[in-house]
């Protein structure tokens, strides 16, 4: 599975990783889960929208520094069966639920427009 990040995601991640030290390790574990189940499993994953072979998924992201699952991850799962290199996940946004209630819909629209 190929994993990529948008510039905005990297900025969000860097800001949060200063606050939550274990975030790098938690992202590594999250990638393991996504490698097996790209659309997620259980009630902690929700497909927000689908555009062709691109699924935009919102997931609760577990962070060991937090007691609850208060981080949210927005990512795109791209499944193009004709081109194997195009199958992958691109992280779009990560945010702390205490600071922001919902995902940035503008960022998602911009992402879908540029893909």
C-alpha positions in Angstrom: 0.0 0.0 0.0 1.3 3.4 -0.9 1.0 6.2 1.6 1.2 9.9 0.8 0.5 13.2 2.6 -0.8 16.5 1.5 1.2 19.6 2.5 -1.7 20.7 4.7 -1.7 17.4 6.5 2.1 17.6 7.2 1.6 21.0 8.7 -1.3 19.8 10.9 0.7 16.7 11.9 3.8 18.6 12.8 1.8 21.0 15.0 0.0 18.1 16.8 3.2 16.0 17.2 4.7 18.8 19.3 1.8 18.4 21.7 1.4 14.6 21.5 4.8 12.9 21.5 3.6 9.4 20.6 1.8 10.6 17.4 4.5 9.2 15.0 4.2 5.7 16.5 0.4 5.9 16.5 0.4 6.9 12.8 2.7 3.9 12.1 0.1 1.6 13.8 -2.7 3.3 11.9 -1.0 2.6 8.6 -0.8 -1.1 9.5 -4.5 -1.2 10.0 -5.2 0.7 6.7 -2.9 -1.7 4.8 -5.3 -4.5 5.8 -8.5 -2.6 5.7 -8.2 0.6 3.6 -11.8 1.6 4.2 -11.5 0.8 7.9 -13.4 -1.6 10.1 -16.1 -0.9 12.7 -17.9 2.2 13.6 -14.8 4.4 13.9 -14.5 4.8 10.2 -17.0 6.7 8.0 -17.0 7.2 4.2 -17.7 10.9 3.8 -17.9 10.9 0.0 -17.0 8.9 -3.1 -15.9 10.2 -6.4 -15.1 7.5 -9.0 -12.4 5.3 -7.5 -11.6 7.8 -4.7 -13.1 7.3 -1.3 -12.8 10.1 1.3 -12.9 8.6 4.8 -13.1 10.1 8.2 -11.7 8.0 11.0 -11.2 8.3 14.8 -7.5 8.3 15.3 -6.3 6.7 18.6 -3.4 8.6 20.2 -1.7 7.0 23.3 -1.2 10.4 24.8 -4.9 10.9 25.0 -7.3 8.8 27.0 -10.1 9.2 24.5 -10.2 8.9 20.7 -10.3 12.7 20.2 -8.2 13.0 17.1 -9.8 12.7 13.7 -8.1 11.7 10.5 -9.4 12.5 7.0 -7.8 10.5 4.2 -8.4 9.5 0.6 -8.4 5.8 -0.5 -7.6 5.6 -4.2 -8.4 2.3 -5.8 -7.7 2.2 -9.5 -7.6 -1.4 -10.5 -6.3 -0.6 -13.9 -3.1 1.0 -12.6 -1.6 -0.8 -9.6 0.6 2.1 -8.6 -2.5 4.2 -8.1 -3.8 2.1 -5.3 -3.0 3.9 -2.1 -3.9 6.3 0.7 -3.3 10.0 0.9 -3.7 11.7 4.2 -5.6 15.0 3.9 -6.2 16.3 7.4 -5.7 15.5 11.1 -7.3 17.5 13.8 -8.0 17.5 17.5 -11.7 17.3 18.3 -11.4 19.7 21.2 -10.2 22.5 18.9 -12.3 21.8 15.8 -15.7 20.1 15.6 -15.7 19.1 11.9 -13.4 18.4 9.0 -12.5 21.2 6.6 -14.9 20.6 3.7 -13.1 23.2 1.6 -9.9 21.3 1.9 -11.6 18.1 0.8 -13.2 19.8 -2.2 -9.8 21.3 -3.2 -8.2 17.9 -2.9 -10.9 16.2 -5.1 -10.6 19.0 -7.6 -6.8 18.6 -7.9 -6.8 14.8 -8.2 
